Amino acid sequence: MTITRFFLIILVACQPVLHAHSGPPYPIMEERVIGSYHVALWADPDATDDQSAAGQFWIMLRPVAPGRAVPTDTRVDVRIRPLDRAGPEREAHADRVNGDVGRHFAALLMDHEGPFAVHVAIDGGLGPAEFDAKADATYDLRPRPALIALFVLPFVLVGIVWGKLLIKRRMHARGGT
């Protein structure tokens, strides 16, 4: 029974993992007035080797003029390029978050660790606005599931040996062999 549980744990640990957000985003540009907007840029700049777009950017907008709203035709584009080496410039349209025209999200491929220039262009009913920022991409530092299983393996084996020892002691105390 214990061996079955052990193999079940190993099987579950080696299954493909959903790549979820590894930590909270952080501001790379606090709220500033740019054009007709108050703008904030938050990022979770994860680098990946598997060509997945893990560099995540959130752009928050609100009008400078009180009582106004961000027009529904507002378009936000995010562009990144590496600063530490030659590499392609990547661009993405930032989609609204839950239909909110004041919050936009874009994910881009960051293929190596290091600094990236971030350029955000806003165009809409309140006029155009552009700004630049910088993000430092890092790899997600969580170990792979197979490594987690390897790290846990000694503890599981000690638990199995200890459990067998306890069972043997109990059987010996009852007069068994």
HELIX and SHEET records of a PDB file:
HELIX    1   1 THR A    2  ALA A   13  1                                  12    
HELIX    2   2 PRO A  145  ALA A  173  1                                  29    
SHEET    1   A 8 TYR A  26  ILE A  34  0                                        
SHEET    2   A 8 TYR A  37  ALA A  47 -1                                        
SHEET    3   A 8 GLY A  55  PRO A  63 -1                                        
SHEET    4   A 8 ASP A 100  LEU A 108 -1                                        
SHEET    5   A 8 ARG A  90  VAL A  97 -1                                        
SHEET    6   A 8 ARG A  75  PRO A  82 -1                                        
SHEET    7   A 8 GLY A 114  ASP A 123 -1                                        
SHEET    8   A 8 ALA A 129  TYR A 139 -1                                        
END                                                                             
